[in-house]
Each structure stands twice: as C-alpha cells, then as structure tokens.
C-alpha cells in the first residue's frame, strides 16, 4: 500500500489497484495537493497498463467527494484560482486518457467535482447512501472538470441541463434510472462488488480491454462510418498478439487463459 498526502493506493488483488480519496475529515474535498496526487497517480498507472489492468476509485469514510475545497479557495486571487484549476484540469485529463478501465465505487455523496470525477470513470457502482449534484451554478461558477460534457453523454442533454442549471441534488435511484449509475449496492457490499467486477476485467486480455475502451470513447465523437473504421483498426491491432493466440488455445483446451499483455 502507498499513502500519499491525499490518496491511499493499494492492490488488494492481482492486476487491480484501488485509489482512495483520503481526506475524510473534510469530506474528501479536492485541494491543490489532491489535484497533484491524482495527476501523478493516473499518469503513473496509465504508463503501466499491463501491470494494472483495472482501477477502482473510491472515497474514505462516508462521502465519496464533496467537490473543491472551498475553504482553501476562499480569498484566492483570480490567478491563484486559475492556476489551481489548471492542476485539476490536468488530473481529470489524466483520468480520461488513462488506458486502463476505471470503476467508480461511489460510497456516499458525490458533489460538484466529486460527481465529475465519477463521470470520468468508465462506469459507476454506487452505494444506497450515495447522492449526486453539480452545484457549481449555485456558487457563481460552472463545472470545469468535464461535467457539461460527460453528464449529457450519460443521461441525455435535456436531463443534464436540468441538473446543471438548477444545481439540485438527486438520488442514487434516479441516477440508476437515468443510466448514469450501473449498479446500486448496499454500503457493506459496494467494494466487494466493485472488486469482483474489477477481477473479471483484469482477467481478460489487457490489450483487448484497452482497445475496447479507446474504441468506445473515440467512436462517440465520430460519425458511424468513421467510428466503425476506427473499430476495425482497433480490432486488427489484436490479431497478431500472443494473447489472441492464447485465448483461442485456452478455449480449445477448455482451460482459463493466461494473458500477458502482448
């Protein structure tokens, strides 16, 4: 286990990493140091995708993340605010660009930047106690960590505008019904279920999972014909791999494949 100033990083099972936002005394609020720690962590994990084949992001205590640390921001000059936000922007881009699949295990309230972080993950498992909100509009600002882009892709433009323009919280059940949350778990089973799914993903060929993630993400920004051409290029990347041969051989030998990421 590695403990940074604002994060805890551990590997509870093979090829799976759990990144825990670790400022429970202030509802895991994002301060400058957390931005730096997230940036460095996801750059590092993304550079070793064969070692770390699935990532679970969660929060310490009973809250996932309450958003930006407004006490630290109080009294900042415009330049200081923008300098800090640039660190947050780079951290969010590192999460989105990370080739390794990321599961958000939302263990409680995920507000503002906390909700935006969960939306940067590939999908979300959430505790029955979770609540969500993008409250930035009530503070005279707006989401700046992908909220206005990732939320419409998850729940549709009209629903997203209502959430963004009112700043009102919504329940985990609503998030599930709208398609933003994949699974609702009891608080005691959240991490168990997230890690079970992470183990399944980590057991698959890592080149395959990376290419699938990239194909979906890139294809969403393309017309269908271009996206299908991108998909075939991603597919062809796997044909000459040892893992493709291992997968077919293991199927015919009726055994579990052992993938090496090559």
C-alpha positions in Angstrom: 0.0 0.0 0.0 1.2 3.5 -0.8 -0.1 6.5 1.1 0.2 9.9 -0.4 -0.8 13.1 1.4 -4.4 12.9 0.0 -4.7 9.5 -1.5 -4.3 5.9 -0.5 -3.3 3.4 -3.2 -3.4 -0.3 -2.7 -3.6 -3.5 -4.7 -6.0 -5.9 -3.0 -5.9 -8.5 -5.8 -3.7 -9.3 -8.9 -3.6 -6.5 -11.5 -6.2 -4.4 -9.7 -5.5 -1.1 -8.0 -7.8 0.8 -5.6 -7.3 4.6 -5.4 -9.0 6.1 -2.3 -9.6 9.8 -1.9 -8.3 10.2 1.6 -9.3 13.4 3.3 -12.3 12.1 5.2 -12.1 14.9 7.8 -13.1 17.4 5.1 -15.5 15.1 3.0 -12.6 14.3 0.7 -12.7 17.8 -0.7 -10.3 18.4 -3.6 -7.4 20.7 -2.6 -4.4 21.6 -4.6 -2.4 18.7 -3.3 -5.2 16.2 -4.2 -5.1 17.5 -7.7 -1.3 17.0 -7.8 -1.6 13.5 -6.3 -4.4 12.5 -8.7 -2.4 13.8 -11.7 0.7 11.9 -10.8 -1.1 8.7 -9.8 -3.1 8.4 -13.0 -0.2 9.3 -15.2 1.8 6.5 -13.5 -1.0 3.9 -13.7 -1.6 4.8 -17.3 2.1 4.2 -18.1 2.0 0.6 -16.8 -1.3 -0.8 -18.3 -0.1 -4.4 -18.3 0.6 -4.4 -14.6 -2.5 -2.5 -13.5 -5.4 -3.8 -15.6 -8.3 -2.3 -13.7 -8.6 0.6 -11.3 -11.3 1.2 -8.6 -11.7 4.8 -7.4 -13.5 5.4 -4.1 -13.6 7.7 -1.1 -12.6 7.2 2.5 -15.3 7.5 5.2 -19.0 8.0 4.3 -18.5 10.5 1.5 -17.1 10.0 -2.0 -16.1 13.6 -2.6 -17.7 16.9 -1.7 -16.1 18.8 -4.5 -13.5 21.5 -4.4 -12.1 22.6 -1.1 -13.8 26.0 -0.8 -12.0 26.9 2.4 -8.7 26.7 0.6 -10.2 28.7 -2.3 -11.6 31.4 -0.1 -9.6 34.6 -0.7 -7.7 33.3 -3.7 -6.9 35.8 -6.4 -8.2 35.1 -9.9 -4.7 34.0 -11.0 -4.4 31.6 -8.0 -7.8 30.1 -8.7 -7.0 29.5 -12.4 -3.6 28.1 -11.5 -5.2 25.6 -9.1 -7.9 24.7 -11.6 -5.3 24.0 -14.3 -3.9 21.3 -12.0 -7.4 19.9 -11.6 -7.9 20.0 -15.4 -4.7 18.1 -16.0 -5.7 15.5 -13.3 -9.1 15.0 -15.0 -7.5 14.6 -18.4 -5.1 12.0 -17.0 -8.1 10.1 -15.7 -9.9 10.3 -19.0 -6.8 9.5 -21.0 -5.8 6.5 -18.8 -6.0 3.4 -21.0 -6.8 1.2 -18.0 -10.5 0.7 -17.3 -11.7 2.7 -14.2 -14.7 1.8 -12.0 -16.0 4.5 -9.7 -17.2 3.0 -6.4 -19.2 5.9 -5.0 -19.6 5.3 -1.3 -21.6 8.4 -0.4 -22.3 11.9 -1.6 -20.5 12.9 -4.8 -21.0 16.6 -5.3 -19.5 19.1 -7.8 -16.0 18.0 -8.7 -16.6 14.7 -6.9 -19.5 13.9 -9.3 -17.4 15.0 -12.2 -14.6 12.6 -11.2 -17.1 9.7 -11.0 -18.3 10.6 -14.5 -14.7 10.4 -15.8 -14.6 6.8 -14.9 -15.8 4.1 -17.3 -18.8 3.2 -15.2 -20.2 3.7 -11.7 -21.2 1.4 -8.9 -22.8 3.3 -6.1 -23.9 2.7 -2.5 -27.5 3.1 -1.5 -26.3 6.1 0.5 -24.9 7.9 -2.5 -26.3 11.2 -3.7 -25.2 13.3 -6.6 -25.2 17.0 -7.6 -23.4 19.5 -9.8 -23.7 22.6 -7.5 -21.3 24.9 -9.3 -24.1 27.1 -10.7 -25.2 28.0 -7.1 -21.7 29.3 -6.4 -21.4 31.6 -9.5 -19.3 29.2 -11.5 -19.9 26.1 -13.6 -18.5 22.6 -13.9 -15.0 22.7 -15.3 -13.9 19.0 -15.0 -16.0 17.5 -17.7 -19.4 17.8 -16.1 -21.1 19.6 -19.0 -19.7 17.1 -21.5 -19.8 13.7 -19.6 -23.2 14.2 -18.0 -25.1 14.7 -21.3 -23.4 11.6 -22.7 -24.7 9.7 -19.7 -28.2 10.9 -19.1 -29.1 12.9 -22.3 -28.9 16.6 -23.0 -32.3 17.7 -21.5 -31.9 15.8 -18.3 -28.3 17.1 -18.0 -29.3 20.7 -18.5 -31.9 20.4 -15.7 -29.2 19.0 -13.3 -26.6 21.6 -14.4 -28.9 24.7 -14.4 -30.6 24.0 -11.0 -27.7 22.6 -9.0 -30.2 20.4 -7.2 -29.1 17.0 -5.7 -30.6 13.8 -7.0 -30.7 10.3 -5.5 -28.8 7.2 -6.4 -32.1 5.6 -7.6 -32.6 8.5 -10.0 -29.0 8.2 -11.2 -29.6 4.5 -11.9 -32.9 5.0 -13.7 -31.3 7.7 -15.9 -28.4 5.5 -16.9 -25.6 7.3 -15.0 -25.1 4.5 -12.4 -24.7 0.9 -13.5 -25.4 -0.8 -10.1 -26.7 0.2 -6.7 -25.1 -1.8 -3.8 -25.5 -1.9 -0.1 -22.8 0.1 1.7 -21.2 -3.1 3.1 -21.1 -4.8 -0.4 -20.1 -1.8 -2.6 -16.3 -2.5 -2.6 -16.8 -6.3 -2.8 -19.0 -6.0 -5.9 -16.7 -3.4 -7.5 -13.7 -5.6 -6.9 -15.5 -8.7 -8.2 -16.1 -6.8 -11.5 -12.6 -5.5 -11.5 -11.2 -9.0 -11.2 -13.3 -10.1 -14.2 -11.9 -7.2 -16.3 -8.4 -7.8 -15.0 -8.7 -11.4 -16.0 -9.4 -10.5 -19.7 -6.7 -9.7 -22.2 -5.4 -6.2 -21.3 -4.8 -5.2 -24.9 -8.4 -6.1 -25.6 -9.8 -4.1 -22.7 -7.7 -1.1 -23.7 -8.8 -1.2 -27.3 -12.4 -1.6 -26.4 -12.3 1.4 -24.1 -10.5 3.5 -26.7 -12.9 2.4 -29.5 -16.0 3.4 -27.5 -14.5 6.7 -26.3 -13.2 7.8 -29.7 -16.2 6.5 -31.6 -18.6 8.7 -29.6 -17.0 11.7 -31.2 -17.3 10.3 -34.8 -19.9 9.6 -37.4 -20.9 6.0 -37.5 -19.0 5.1 -40.6 -15.7 6.6 -39.3 -16.3 5.0 -35.9 -16.7 1.6 -37.5 -13.5 2.1 -39.4 -11.7 3.0 -36.1 -13.2 -0.1 -34.5 -11.7 -2.3 -37.3 -8.3 -0.7 -36.8 -8.6 -1.4 -33.1 -9.6 -5.0 -33.8 -6.7 -5.6 -36.2 -4.3 -4.5 -33.5 -5.1 -7.7 -31.6 -4.9 -10.3 -34.4 -1.1 -10.7 -34.3 -0.9 -10.7 -30.4 0.2 -13.6 -28.2 -2.9 -13.0 -26.1 -5.2 -13.6 -29.1 -3.5 -16.9 -29.7 -3.6 -17.8 -26.0 -7.3 -17.0 -25.8 -8.2 -19.3 -28.7 -5.9 -22.1 -27.5 -7.3 -21.9 -23.9 -10.8 -22.1 -25.3 -10.0 -25.3 -27.3 -8.1 -26.8 -24.4 -11.0 -26.0 -22.0 -8.9 -24.0 -19.5 -8.7 -20.5 -18.2 -6.4 -18.3 -20.4 -3.3 -16.7 -19.0 -2.9 -13.3 -20.7 0.5 -11.5 -20.7 -0.5 -8.2 -22.4 1.5 -8.9 -25.6 
